[in-house]
Amino acid sequence: MQIVPIENLDLPGLADYSRLTDVALRRVSEPAGGLYIAESSKVITRALAAGHRPRSVLLQQQWLPDVLPLLADWPDVPVYVGAASVLERLTGYNLHRGALAAMHRPDLAPVHEVIREARRIVILEDIVDHTNVGAIFRSVAGLGADAVLITPRCADPLYRRSVRVSMGTVLQVPWTRLPEWSEAAPMLHGAGFHLAALALSDDAVSLPQFAGNAPERLALILGAEGDGLSTQALSAADTVVTIPMLHGVDSLNVASASAVALYALRV
């Protein structure tokens, strides 16, 4: 194992942790697919279990016994080790979760492959809050949906905050990006999916009513808070579904709504 004590913050391999934002990491030209950062030994474990390839690891000495066994199949991956104060200077924050790993981004699978065996999928339309994206992935993993599809302008699930909030489930739930609705809707309908938009509408069906006779293959469409779902998404939907609310509250946070809906629609 290549254990590298950090004596100089200018080491070339440390640039992944110090000088590159999440957006920049995604766009680095070497490797061609870009990088993302996995934070904590649990998330690193899930990334490796998903078949993702590590480029390097950054940690404090005390976390070596937890992390080194995870890298048994990657003996050439450098493991940078430094004191807490050194790592905080490098990254700009307290590395309290033990370890970071710069991971090579996997190629996204085509939509038809991701949904081939799925019965319940979730579509995220233009949700730009990374915390909400991560929380929805956690609900998907915990409540039994099979995959997540995201629209072209949706936030990146592999952004560090999304990965952290999801507890690493973005690394175990199959996901990929959809094309625009003009192409996506016929593709999903052709695969036998009933598209249900979670939204407020005068002709909406209540969630308990819809869940009582839910379609065998169902795609639940969730939109950004504030703007809600686009007219294109609502036009593509076969049914508009709403969660009944009390005390004058009209809706829930989108991540909370996803959990309520997925629990009601579980199979």
N, C-alpha and C positions, 0 to 999 in steps of 0.2 A: 504494500500500500504506500502511495506517495504522500506522506505526511509532511507538510511544509509549514514550519513555524513562520509567523508573520513578523518580520523584522523591518520591513520596508513597505509602506503603503503604496508605493509606486510599482509593485510587482504587476506585470501585465495581466495575470490571471485574475486580479482583484477588480479589474475594471467592470466586470459584470455586476458587482455588488455596490460600486461607489459612483460611477459616472453615467450609468445608463438608467433612464426611467423605464417603466413597464412598456411604454410605446416604443422607445428606442430598442429595448431588448427584443421586441417582436420583429424589428426591422433590420437587425444586424445582418450584414451580408455573409458572415462566416460564423456559424453554419447557415446555409441558405434558408432553412425554415425558421430561423430565429430562436429565441430562448424565452423561458419564463422562470420565475423564482418560486421554488417550493419551500415553505417555511414550517419547521418543526419536524421531528423524526417521524411522527404519525403521517404527515402529508408526504414526506419523502418516501416512506414505505408504500403509500398508495400509488405514488407516481411510478415507482419501480415495478410494483405489481401490475400496473397497467401497461408495462413494456416501454415506458419512456426512458430515454438514455441520459444519464447525468454527464455534465461537462466538468463540474467541480463542486466541492462542498466547503462551506465556511462555518466554523464552530469554535466554541471554547473547549479547552482541554478536558473539562469534566464530562463533556458529552461524547467523547470518543468511544467509550465502551458501548453506548447505545447505537451509534451510527456506523461504526466500522463493520459490524456483521452484515449490515444492509448492502454494503459495497463489495461483498465477496466475489461477485461476478464482474466487478469493474476495478481490477487492481491497478489500472493505469490512470484512474481518475485522481487528480490532486485534491488533497484534503487540507485546506488552509486553517491553521489553528492559531488563535491569539487570545489575549486577555480581554475581558469584557470592555474595558475602557478603550482598547485599541479597535475592537470591532464596532463600538458605538461611533468612534471617530470616522471609521471607514464607511459605515452604512447610513449614519445620521440618526439612528434610533437604537434603543436598548434591545439587544437580541435575547429577549427573555424566553423565547420558545426553543432555545437550545441550538438550532442549526438552520442554515440556509443551504439550498442546493440550486445551482444554475442548471436547468434542464433543457435539453433540446426539445423544441416543439414537434410533436408528431404531425404528420400530414392528416388533414381532415378527411374522413371517409365521405363518400357520396351519400346523398340523402337516402336513396333507395336501399342502400346497404344498412344504414342505421335503423330504418323503420321496418325492415323486412319481416321480423318476427314480433314486432311490437304490437301491443293491444291498447296501451295508454301512452300518449306522448304529450309533451308540453311545448308550446311554441311561445317564445318570448319576442314580442314585437317592439323593437326600438327602446328597450329598457336600458337606460344609460347609467343607472346607479349600480356600482359594482357590488355594494353590500346587498342590495335586493337580488341581484343575479346569483350571488353565492348562497343566500338564504333559500332561494327557490330550488337550487340544485340540492340542497340538504333535504328539503321537503320531498323532492322527487325521489331521492335515494331512500329516505326513511318511510315513505308512504306508498311505494311500490309502482311508480310509473316507470316506463321502460327506456325512455330517451327524451332528450331535449333538442329542439330545433330553434335556432336563433336567426333573426332577420339580418340583412346586411348592415344595418346601423345600430344593432344591439351591442352593448358593452361586451368586452372580451372576458369570457369565463376564466381564462388563465391569468388575468390581472391579479397581482399578489393579494389584494384585499378580497377579491372574489374567492380565490382559493382558500384563504384563511377563514372567511366566514362560513364557507361550505364545509369546513373541517376536512377538506381534501376530497369531498365527494364529486367535485367537477372532474376528478381524475378517474372515477370509476363509473360514472353514468355516461353512456354513449351520447355524443352530441355532435352536431355539425351545423353549418350555416345553410339557410335556405336562399334560393334566388328571390327575386321580387314576386309579389303576389300573383301577377299575371301568369307566371310560370309555376309558382309554388302551389296555388290552389288546385289546378288541374292535376298536378302530380300527386297530391295527397288524396284527392277524390278518386283518382285512378287506382290508388293503392287500397281503396276501400275505407278510408277514414271519414268519419262524421266530424265536421269542424264545429266546435262549440266555443263561442266568444264569451268570455267572462266580462260583462259590461252592464251598464245601466241603460234600459230601454223600456219604452211603454209596452212593447210586445214581448218582453223577456219572460222566459220560463224560470220559475224558482228552482234553486239548486236541489232541494229535496224532491221536487216533482220530477226533474230531469234524471236525477240519480236513481229514482225508482224504476226506470226503464231505460237505462243508459245503453247506447249502441255498443256493439262488441268491439269495434275499433274506433277509438275516440282521440281526437286531437284537441286539447284545451288551449285556447289562445289567450295570453295575458299581455296587457299593454302597460305603458309607462304611466306613472302617477301624474296627475295633472291633465295632460293631453288625452290620456286614454288610448283606445284603439283607433287606428286610422279608418277612414271610410272604405279603403280597399280591404282591410281585414274584416270589417263588418259585412261588406258585400260578399266576401268569400265564405263567411260562416253559414252553416246550415241552421244553427240555433243560437240565439243569444240567451245566456244564462246569468242569473243574478243571485247573490246571496241575500236572503231576507235579513234586514237590519232593524234595530229598535232605537227608541229614544232620539229620533231625528238624525241619526248617523246614516249617511248614505252609502258609505263604502269603507273597506279596510285597506290598509297598506297592501301593496301587491304581493309581497312575500307572505304576509299573513293570509291573504285571500287564496293564494296557491295552496297553502297547507289545508285550509278548510275544504276547498273544492276537491283536492286529491284524496282527503280522508273520506269524503262523501262518495267519491267515485271509485274507490279502491275495489279491486277484483280479487 
